Amino acid sequence: MAEEKKHVAIRVYGKVQGVFFRASTQEKAQALGLTGFVQNEDDGTVYLEAEGDAEALRKLEQWVHEGPKNAKVSRVDIKNIKELKGFDGFEQRR
């Protein structure tokens, strides 16, 4: 039986804009077979939502605590969301 899909919303704080955080997150998520989106926020954070199996989401959650090499992550907030949105692929948004 396939593991049930989960949906998380993640907000990443720190020096996370202008360091290829979105592109790197998209690459990582696609490599893990996740769907969703990532975007820069006006407050300087990066916000993403991802759907997929729990193990892949755990790996993404671990990864965002580090991010790409020039990022300086100070804090990560993760929320589990009950309803799935059925994203088509994983995209970067503005």
DASULUR-V95172 format. One record per residue. N is the residue number from 1. SS is DSSP state (helix for helix, strand for strand, loop for the rest). PHI is phi in whole degrees, -180 to 180 (* if undefined). Layout:
n,ss,phi
N,SS,PHI
N,SS,PHI
This chain:
n,ss,phi
1,loop,*
2,loop,-69
3,loop,-67
4,loop,-69
5,strand,-73
6,strand,-123
7,strand,-133
8,strand,-127
9,strand,-115
10,strand,-128
11,strand,-117
12,strand,-114
13,strand,-107
14,strand,121
15,strand,-86
16,loop,-126
17,loop,-112
18,loop,77
19,loop,-128
20,loop,63
21,helix,-64
22,helix,-64
23,helix,-62
24,helix,-67
25,helix,-64
26,helix,-61
27,helix,-58
28,helix,-62
29,helix,-62
30,helix,-65
31,helix,-64
32,loop,-88
33,loop,76
34,loop,-95
35,strand,-119
36,strand,145
37,strand,-153
38,strand,-138
39,strand,-150
40,strand,-79
41,loop,-109
42,loop,-62
43,loop,-84
44,loop,92
45,loop,-89
46,strand,-114
47,strand,-117
48,strand,-143
49,strand,-125
50,strand,-141
51,strand,-128
52,strand,161
53,strand,-77
54,helix,-59
55,helix,-66
56,helix,-64
57,helix,-65
58,helix,-60
59,helix,-65
60,helix,-65
61,helix,-60
62,helix,-63
63,helix,-63
64,helix,-67
65,loop,-67
66,loop,-103
67,loop,72
68,loop,-69
69,loop,-64
70,loop,-92
71,loop,-77
72,strand,-127
73,strand,-82
74,strand,-101
75,strand,-162
76,strand,-133
77,strand,-107
78,strand,-123
79,strand,-122
80,strand,-84
81,strand,-115
82,loop,-68
83,loop,-86
84,loop,-85
85,loop,-103
86,loop,62
87,loop,-60
88,loop,-108
89,loop,81
90,strand,-127
91,strand,-120
92,strand,-91
93,strand,-115
94,loop,-70
